[in-house]
């Protein structure tokens, strides 16, 4: 039986890689070490969730979610994320009732958050994780970013009020050796701010 198959051609680089198992084995080793790093970060937490995948916009990823409340209308989560070819990041994601609950504490501590490297999410995609000019403003300390948080219209291309807000800080791979400590400091800062708000809401100090 005659069959006419379209030729599946590889570039020179693709042919080189398909013949070389070492790079994929190295990649698997790196992913395993990142999962181990996330496990160390979450060692003392109750019910953290570590996930990994191969295709966030075509790239491998690992994420650690704690705390994690993902409802249709209400979200309360801190996501520590590794994205191949990009960086590590720690992101606070608040939506609905949690946005309203924690926004005053975030605004009160915005200078501290800005100093730690947190920027505000400006993408229309609520689930964008990579740090680019299209996804995060460089500094939470900018007036436009503050207006983006409070909903005082659009300033310098930043959004007006939304049902969700994301704050994220990046840890580049040039800091790989110190990444666990840096990620832990960022996560702990967010948890401390959120815990302070919880105490304030109950009147306990």
N, C-alpha and C positions, 0 to 999 in steps of 0.2 A: 504494500500500500504506500503510495507516494504521499508524503506530507511536506508542506512548505513551512518551515519554521523561521520566524524572524530571528535574526542574529542578535544575541545578547552580548554586546561588546563591553569590555572593561578598559578603563584608561590604564596608562602605564603604572600609575600609582596604585590603582585598585588591583592590578595584576600582581604587583609587588607584595601587597598586603595579604592577598588571598593565598599566596604561597608561603607566608611567614606566620607560623602559629604563635611566635613569641609575643607579639604585640597584644593579641587578645588574651593571652595568659597573664600578661602584665596588667592589663585593664581589669581582669577578674580579681587579681590580687589587690589592686588599689581599692576596688569596690568593697572587697571583704574587710580591708582595714578601715574604711570609712564606716561601715556598719558597726565594726568593733568600737570605733571612736564614739559613735552615737550611743552605743550600749554603755560605755563608761560615763558619758554625760548624764544618762538617765538612771544611773545606778541606785540613787536614793529616792526616786520618784515612784508614785503609785500609779500603776496602769499606763505607762507611756506607750506610744505606738511608733514602732520603727518600720518604715516601708522602703522598698526600692523598686526601681523600674528601669527600663531601657529606652524610653521614647518620650521624654518631655521635649517637645519640639525637636525630636530626632536625637536627643542626648540622654545618656545614663544619669540617674539621679538617686539620691538617698535622702529620706526626710524623717525627722523625729518630731512628733506632735505631742506637746504637753504644756499646759492643759489643752483639752480638745473637746469642744462642744460644737458640733456642726449640724444646725437645724436649717430648715428651709428659709426661715426668716431671721433667725438669731444665731450668731457665731461668736465664739469666744475661744481663741486658740493662739498658742505660740508655736511657730513652726521653725525648727532648725533644719536648714536645707543645704545639701551639697548638689551642685550642678556641674557636670563634667564640662571643662572648657571655660567655666565662668568663675565661680567662687563659692564659698560658704556664705550663708546669711541667717539671720535670726529675725523673724517677722511676727509682729503682733497683728492679729486679724480680729476686728470687732465689727459686729453687725447687729442691727435691730436694738433690742433692749440692752445689750452689752455695750454697744456704742454710746448710748445715752448714759448708762451707769458710770462708765470709766472715763468718759471724755473730760470731765472737770479735773480729774487727777492728772491726766496726760497734759492738759493745758497748763496746769500749775507747775509741772515738772519739765516743760518743753525745753528749757535751756539746758537742763541736765541731759535730757535725751539727745538733743542736738549735739552736745559736746561728746557724747558717746558714739556719734556717727549715724544716728537714726534719721532717715528721710521719710517723707510721706508718699504713699502710693498715688500716682496720678493717672495710671492706665485705666481705660474703660473696662478692661478685663479684670474682674475681681480675683482671678486665679493666676495672674501673671506673677512669676517668681524671680525671674532673672533681673539683675540690676542693670538697667540701661537708662538713657535720657528719657525714653518714652514711658518707663514704668515707675520710676521714683525721682522725686525732686531731691537735689543733693543735700539739702539741709532743712531740718524741721524748724530751725530758728528763723527762717525767712518769713517775712510778713505774709507773703502769698501762701506759704504753706500753712500758716496759722489760720488764715481765712479759709483755706481748703478744709481744715479741720472743723471750723465753727460754722461753715456754710454761709459766709458773708460774700456770696457771689464768686465769680471766677476772677482771679488776679494772676497776672503773668502766666496765663495758660493753665493755671491750676483749677481744679474742679470746684464747683459750689457744693451745696449740701448733697450727701449721698446717704443711703441706709447703711453703708459700711465705711470703715476706715482701716488702712493698713500702714503700719510703721515698720521700717526694716533697716537693718544695719548689715553691712557687707564685711566679710573677712576674706581678703584675697589669699590665693594659694602661696604667695610669697611669704605668708605667715604660717605656713603649714605646721611647723613644729610647735608653735604657740597657739594653734587653732583651738584645741580643747579649752584652754584657759580663757581665751578671748571670747569664745562662744558662751562659756559658762558665765562670764561676767555680764555679757549682754542679756542673757536669759534671766539671770538673778536680778538685774536692774528692773526689768519689766515685771517680774514677779513681786518685787518689793513695792513698786508703785501700785500694782493692782491689789496687793494685800493691804496696803495703807488705806486704799479706798474702801475695801471691805470693812476694815476696822472703823473707819470714819462713819460709814453708813450705819453701823450698829451702836455707835457712841462709845466703843471700847478703845482705849489707847494704852 
